Amino acid sequence: MTTFRTLTTESALIAGFCFAGLALGEDSTTNLLNLGYLASTSTAMGFGLLCITVASFCLMMGPGRALRGESMEAIDEAVDHMKEKSYLCFKYFMLELFFFHVSSFLLMWYMRPFLTALIVNIILLLFLLLFIANGYEIVKELYVEEGDAVTGSFNTI
């Protein structure tokens, strides 16, 4: 449950940045750089909204499904569905972050002169690589394989 709350909060924040960023691409020229910026920003916002929607539905309906079930299997079923959806939400969140970074790179080339865009993109790239390295290390150390996970299922007793 905490996973869903965290994902919705972070996705909403980034989606808000994307929504504000759409106003920056208001130039009426059909520039490919402008088109790429607007497409990547819209894609990031779309994945953010998907993450928020799936997580919110799980937060609203998951506990109710578990509590209103007629047997212990209803709880197991609700937990299993919420676990599946948490992986999906995480994928949506990662795609949102990726397209947000692409959008940031393109914005610099669209709005700034060459030298300024180059310097800012090098800095953004360094932080993106640091972000990827830290994320990989965290997943490598903390991810639990499905077979190694302890379940709270009532059926295994």
QUINORUR-V65252 format. One record per backbone hydrogen bond with DSSP energy under -1.0 kcal/mol. NH is the residue of the N-H (numbers start at 1). CO is the residue of the C=O. E is the energy in kcal/mol with one decimal. If there is no record, write none. Layout:
nh->[NH NH]
co->[CO CO]
e->[E E]
//
This chain:
nh->[5 6 7 8 9 10 11 12 13 14 15 16 17 18 19 20 21 22 24 31 35 36 37 38 39 40 41 42 43 44 45 46 47 48 49 50 51 52 53 54 55 56 57 58 59 60 61 62 65 66 67 68 74 76 77 78 79 80 81 82 83 84 85 86 87 88 89 90 91 92 93 94 95 96 97 98 99 100 101 102 103 104 105 106 107 108 109 110 111 112 117 118 119 120 121 122 123 124 125 126 127 128 129 130 131 132 133 134 135 136 137 138 139 140 141 142 143]
co->[1 2 3 4 5 6 7 8 9 10 11 12 13 14 15 16 17 18 21 29 31 32 33 34 35 36 37 38 39 40 41 42 43 44 45 46 47 48 49 50 51 52 53 54 55 56 57 58 61 62 63 64 71 72 73 74 75 76 77 78 79 80 81 82 83 84 85 86 87 88 89 90 91 92 93 94 95 96 97 98 99 100 101 102 103 104 105 106 107 108 113 114 115 116 117 118 119 120 121 122 123 124 125 126 127 128 129 130 131 132 133 134 135 136 137 138 139]
e->[-2.0 -2.5 -2.6 -2.5 -2.1 -2.5 -2.6 -2.2 -1.9 -2.3 -2.8 -2.1 -1.8 -2.4 -2.6 -2.2 -2.1 -1.4 -1.2 -1.4 -2.5 -2.7 -2.4 -2.7 -2.5 -2.6 -2.3 -2.4 -2.4 -2.3 -2.4 -2.5 -2.6 -2.1 -2.4 -2.2 -2.3 -2.5 -2.5 -2.6 -2.4 -2.5 -2.5 -2.1 -2.4 -2.2 -3.1 -1.9 -2.5 -2.1 -2.4 -2.4 -1.1 -1.7 -2.8 -2.3 -2.5 -2.5 -2.4 -2.4 -2.2 -2.2 -2.4 -1.7 -1.5 -1.7 -2.8 -2.1 -2.0 -2.4 -2.6 -2.4 -2.3 -2.3 -2.3 -2.3 -2.6 -2.0 -2.0 -2.3 -2.4 -2.1 -2.5 -2.5 -2.3 -1.5 -1.4 -2.1 -2.7 -2.1 -2.8 -2.5 -2.3 -2.5 -2.5 -2.1 -2.1 -2.9 -2.6 -2.2 -2.2 -2.4 -2.7 -2.2 -2.5 -2.6 -2.6 -2.6 -2.5 -2.7 -2.3 -2.4 -2.5 -2.7 -2.0 -2.6 -2.3]
//
